[in-house]
Amino acid sequence: MPGQSITPRTPVVGVPGAQMPASPFEMTVIGFLIVLALYLAQAVLVPLALAVVLSFVLARPVRLLRRVGLGNSPSVVVVVAVAFAIIFGVGALITQQVGTLVQELPTYQSTFREKIKSLREVAEGGSGAFKQASDALKDLQAELDKPQAAGPPAPNVTISPMQGELRNERGPIPVVVRNPSPTPLDQLQTIIGVVLHPLATAALVVLFVLFLLLQREDVRDRAIRLLGSHDLEKSTTAMDDAGERLGSYFLTFTAINTAYGVFIASALWMIGVPSPVLWGVLATLMRFVPFIGTFIAAPFPLILAAAVDPGWTMFLATLALYAISEPIMGNVVEPVVQGQRTGLSPLAIVLSAAFWTLLWGPIGLLLAIPLTVVLVVLGRHVERLEFLNVLLGDTPPLSPAQRFYQRMLAGDPAEAVEQAERYIKDHALVDYYDEVLIEGLRLAQGDADRATLEPERLADIRETAEVVIDTLEDWEVAPKKVAEKDSADKPSDEDDVEEGDEVEEDELADLCAAGGPVDPAWRKEGAILCVASRTPLDETAGLAFAQLVGKCGLGVRMLDLERLRHGALSQEDTMNIKLVCISALDVRERSAHARFLVRRLKRSAPDAVLLGGFWKLDPDKRGDKTILDSIDVDATAHTLREAVAFTLKAASTPPSEEAAGQEKPVATIAVS
């Protein structure tokens, strides 16, 4: 309209056509509408959710039939027909078991009543002195509760016998409401109403399963288009991988739960508990509900065992069956057979079970974990749904480097050291420094460059990092590892390797072995000098390099920023010098200073090898390679592992007499 202007939402910088993310209020409204739609449309969404889970389970058998030459449609029809025949057959068997159990329940009442009576007697005091004391207290309480005797009648008041009889005879008149007897038509409508709903749900499930299996590729492509992915090829590959993983997971999980149900039914049959098939099916279904599934499935057969057996043998045997079998299934069978978990955090499992149960009732409890697993897998592969993986997945929300930086910000070296020791159990110390410490220092350096860190906080960060480096002094640089396929615990020392284990050699461990062919001149104090490029955090990263090289028996010294004057080394610093390592966390923004520093160092120590420790600078990138070419060093390394390996190789190679007096060649380090 004239006179009015509409301000468009500001686009995201660097992303053409992208819009600003929704505000918290908009996200709240959208979430409320989604929950409301899930609740109001459960008549359709519940069968659809069941169909989605079943389609993942049946996708693998369909592909197997297609591989043997059967067409897509016949394969789907055959698999769906067999699957639902099994489901309906089990349902009919459950109905028969329930009917038999209902007929036999009256015969168990007397036994159950006697057990309740005996338990009540025990709870109320049993026998002996305790029971006598309890009876005495009850008699005393009864004496205190006796009503007082009525006083004489009031004067001038007489009650005739007729009035007393009339008063006693008067009382409330009972009213009985009688409904008319139902007609045959009313009975038929009641039966149809009870049967029609589950039949309609089953029909919708069958229809949805057929559609999802027949149009699997089309449904996948439409989902990708709706999610608005910019890279269709990558997204298609990711969705195919997600579908394959989900199908394998659900099929394996269903097979494990079915085997567990068969085992429970067989064991209960041997114990003598009535209707074992019913309790086996219940155990199968409840294993889809982690943590609380067993507590839901076990009480029913336990109560029945107590009601059937006059003694307690059957009850105790049933209790032992559930108490032993469930931990074995969860901690032994599932990790071995399946090899993976649900991918959900424990908090997400509890919250998802509560959410879907409140939303859809008992069927929501059964579908809670499968549906949440689907959402988490989609969150891992679809960019716009990544928040689902962050909220519900078991992936740590912060990377190890981010957690290390967060601990440095908090000034908590104790937890940082604990995190480091857990990491080093499965990795080498040099890899921890490369992947965690250097990355954490780079995060801190980035915040310092943006002036978001106060000088006091920067000093605390540096102090915490140096405490961690000093605490890890006793760990090996790169120990040999034991290659074990099925075990995550690998010995960190060669002495822990058992006979028959396959030892994985580490090149850096061999180079750093004590007594190696190292030139004695490199073992003198100050043979290797490590200098910071510019900032205090560069110096902290250099301390890690100095520690690693020192562990290998070389003479190394870290020169602090106060002593290094614009790259000018004193005569004392250059006495035994063989190599100078320049430590720089971010040389991209300080390439000019790095070039100046190199020129000054060459002037102070012309015979020393200059190694540029430009951590995390990728020489394969065009921009980074240009920066590296502009800095006149003898060798560059973008990881501590490469820097230590180069230093050890240089120390173990004696200078050639033929090369004396010639120009020093430029060393190169391959990028790992």
C-alpha positions, 0 to 999 in steps of 0.5 A: 500500500502507498505510504507503507514500507515492508522491511525484509528480514536481513539475509545471512552474510555470505549465504545468498538467499538465506534468512536470519534464524528464527527468534526464540519466540518464533521457535516456541510458537513453532514447537507448540504448534508441532506438539499440538498437531502431533496430539490432534492428528494422532489417529493418523500419525500413530499408524504412520509412525508404526509404518516408518519403523516397520519400513526400516525393519522390512527394507533389508528383506526387500532388498535381499529379494530384489537381489535374487531377481524378484521385482520391487513390487513382488518383493514388497508384497511378499515381505509385507504379507509374511511380516503381517501374517506373523504379527497377526498370528502372534496377536491371535496367540496372545488373545488365546493366552489372555482368555485362558489366563482369565478363566484360570484366575479364580483357581489362583485366588485362594493361594494368593489370598493365603500369601497375602494373609501371611505377609500381612501377619509378618508386617503386623508383628508376626508372633511372640513378644512383639505380637503380644505387645502389639495386642496390648497396645491395641486393647489400650487404644480400644479402651480409650476410644470407648464412648462416655456413658449418657447422662440422665434425660433432661427434665420435662422431656418425655419420649414416647415409644411410638415416637421412638419407633417412628424416628427409627423407622424413618430414613432415606428412601432408596432410589434405583435408576434402571436403564433399558435393556440393550437391543441387539442393534445396540450390542452390535454397535458396541462390538463394532466400536471396540473392534473397528478402531484397532482394525482401522489402525492395522489397515492404515499401518499396512497401507503406509508400509506398502507405500513407504516400501514401494515409493522409498526413493521418491519419499526420500527425494521429496524429504530432501527437497522439503528440507531445502538442502543446497547440495543434493548429491551429498544430501542424497548420499547422506540420506541413503546412509542414514536409511541403511544404518537405521534399517540395519539397527532396527532389524538387528534390534528387533531380532535381539528383542525377539530372541530375548522374548523367546528365551523368556517364554521358554524359561517361564514355561520350564519354571511353570508360570502360566501363559508363558507366550504372553509374557515372552511377547510382553518382554519383547515389546518392553525391551524397546523401552530402555531402563524401565522396560523390564520394570514394566514387563516383570511384575505380571509374571512375578505376581502370577508365579506367587499366585500359582505356587503355594511356596516361594520357589516359582516366584524366586526363580522368576525373579532371578530370571529377569534379574540376571537375563536383562543385564546380560542382554544389555551389557553383553549380548547387545554390544557383541551382536549389534556393536552400537548403541541407540546413539541417544543420551540417557537424558534424551531416552528418559525425556523422549519416553515421557514425551511420547507417552504423554502425547500418544499413551502406551503406543507412544512409549513403545515408539519413543526410542525408535522415533527418537533414533530416527530424529537423531540420525536425520540430525546427523545427516541433515544440516537444518536438523542438526539441533536434534542431534545436539539435543538428543544425541550422545555425541558430546556437545563440545569437542575435546578442544572446546572443552579444554578451552572452556576449562582454561577459561574457568581456570580449572587445570584439574579437570583439564588434566583428567580429560587429558589422561582419558584422551591419552589412554587411547591416543599418543601424547603428541596427538593430544597436544595436536588435536586438543591443546593446540586447537584450544590455544588457537581458540583462545588466540582467536578470542584474544585477537578479537579483543574479547579476552581481558589480559587477566583471563589470558594470563589464567588461560596460559597458566592453566595450559602450562600446568597441564603440560607440566603434569603430563611430563611422565607420559610417553611421546608416542607409545606402541599400540596394540591393534585389537578389533573388539576392544577399546582398551589398548595397552599404552606400554609395550610391557602390557602387550600379551603374547599373540597380540598384534603390535602397531608400530609408531614411526615417532615411537621408533624415532624417539626410542632411547639410545637411538642414533642421535648425534651427541651434539644434539644432546647438549643443552641449548642444541634446540631452541624454541622461540615464540612468534609473537604472543604468549600463547605461541610460547605456551604451544612452544613449551609442548614442542620443547617437552616432546623433544626433551623426552626424546633425549635432545637438549632443548630450551624454550626462550621466553618473549622477554629474552627474545628481542625482535629476533636477536639472539645473544651469544649465550643462546647460540653457543650449541645451537643446531635448530631453531623452532618458531612456534606460531598459532596463527601465522596467517594474520602475522606473516609479516612479523614471521618474515621479519623474525626469520630474517633476524634469526638467520642473522643471529644463528646462520648455521642453525636449521630454521623450522617453522612450527606454523601449527594447523597451517595447511600447505595444500590450501592455496592461500596457506601455501602462498604464506609458507612460500613467503617465509624463508625457513628451512622446513615447515610443520603444521603439527607437533608430530611432524615437527618432532619427527623432523627434529629427530631425523635431523638429529640422527643424520650426521652432517655430510663432509661433501655438503660442508660449505654448500648452500643448505637445502630446504627440508619438506615435511609431508602432510599427514 
